[in-house]
Amino acid sequence: MAATLLLLSVPFFSLSAIAVALAFLVRPRPVRIPVKGRHVFITGGSSGIGLALARRAAAEGARVSILARSAARLNEAREAIRLATGVDVAVFSADVRDAEAVARAVEAAGPIDLLVCNHGVFTPQELEHQDLEDVRFMVDVNLMGTFHLIKAALPAMKQRARATKLPASISIMSSQAGQVGVYGYTAYSASKFALRGLGEALQHEVIGDNIHVSLIFPPDTETPGFAEEHKRRPELTNIIAGSSGGMKADDVAQKAMDGIKTGTFIVPCNFEGTMLSIATAGLSPQRSYRMAFVEVFGAGFMRFMGLCFQWNWFSTIENWHAKKKSM
């Protein structure tokens, strides 16, 4: 009897030992990033996810600044936030592709505690048919715009983190198309995949200054531009990506803010996103030993599931082409 109990206890103690080892290994260490009373600067803040994040941050007592291209839409957003929260936010009109304009806006806003790089554009089309100007536009906004924001904000963020002795945050809005490539998203996925490399390297560079990087990976989200983008998608893109569940901007903002406040590096926004985060964990930072445990033991199964998805997608593409040829 005693021997049986001993044998049954071996897996438990083995798993416990692994959990203890992971608790020692995970880096950076867990952190809580306060929002109340701090300066939150959000790009793409005049609509969609950015507006929802600004409204949420204002409701939590932050001093909020939002940046977007359209002055008219910024003023509408400011009024909407005031009506919802009673808080007046600062607005800055600039194109993130213009590094000098971004630097001027950041300087005018003052030192930032939480920087949210939420801007982004999306033009779906097969690369063969897509104009290079559209490709360049997505790369310039989605990738270079993020560089411009971080470069402009970082020096003062470091000084402020040292002065306040409070953790700061840089969060970057990617996309599930920044975790897996999808038909018709060649340029868009490239611009979003690049953000992960930026984030991983940047976290190494700023952790010594108590600045914590988060990458947010929302699925299709109900934003003002989404309906129009959906109409422009290639037929195959709608067939493949149509199976992905969409979300409301407020729900994405809630998930994003929760991830930002805990310094989570990879922030998924739905169940599918969590599965993607496990499947693509790779060498990314991980603060939670519990999530690290899931990643370690779930990697093999998620690879199998990934192969199933790829089988389905490639079968769909093959059938679509076969159907076209027979017409």
C-alpha positions, 0 to 999 in steps of 0.5 A: 500500500505504502509503495503504491502511494509513493508511486502515485505521489511521484508525478505530483512531486515532479510537477511541483518541482517543475513549478518551483523551478519555473517560479525561479526562472521566469523573468522579468519579475511580476510587477503592478503598474499603477494607473491612477494619478499617472500620465497615460499617452495613447495614439490612435486615441480618437476612435476604436480601441484607443478611445476605449482605452482612453475612456477606461484610463480616465475613469481610473483616475489617470491624466490622459493624452490622446494623439491622432491625425484628425483634429475634428475627431480628436475633439469629438473623442475628448467630448465623449470621454468628458461625458462618460467620465467627467475628465478632460483629456489633452489632445494632439494632432499628428501623423505618426509617420512624421517623427518631428511632429510626434516629438513635438506632441510628446514634448508638449504633453509632458513626461509619460508614465504609460505609453500606448502605441495603438495606431495602425492601418490595414489594407488587405490584398494579395501582395502580387496585386498590392501597390507598393505605396500601400505596403510602404504606408502600412510599414510606415504607420504600423512599424516606423510610427511605433519607433517614432513614438518610443524614441520621442517618449523614452528619455523623459520616461526614464527620468520620470521612472527614476524620480517617481520610483514607480514602474512605467509601461510601453505597450504596443498594439499588434494583432493576431495577424502578428502571430500567424500569417493569413492569406491577403495579409502579407504586408500587414502581417509583416508590419505587425510581426516586426513589432514583436522583435521590437518589443522583445529587444526593447524590454531587454533595453529598458528593464533596468529603468523599471519600464515594462513592455506589453504586446497586445494581440487583438483579433478582428475588432468592431472599430469604425474602419473594420466594416470597410476593411472587411469589404475590401478583403480578398474572398479567400481572406474572408473564408479563412479569417472569417472563422476568427471571432471578433470583439468589441473595442471596449472588451479589447481595451479591458483585456489590454489594460489588465495586461498593461497593469500587470506588465504582461509581455504577451497580452491575448484578448480572447480564447483563440488569442490565448491559444496563439500565445501558447503556440508562439511563446518561443523565447518571449519574456514571461512573468507568470510561472503559472503561464510558463507551466502552461506554455511548457506543457501545452507547447506540443499539443498547440503545435499539433493544433497549429498543424490542424489549422494549417491543414484546414487553411491550405485545404481551403486554398486548394479547393478555392483554386480548384473551384476557380479553374473549373468555372 
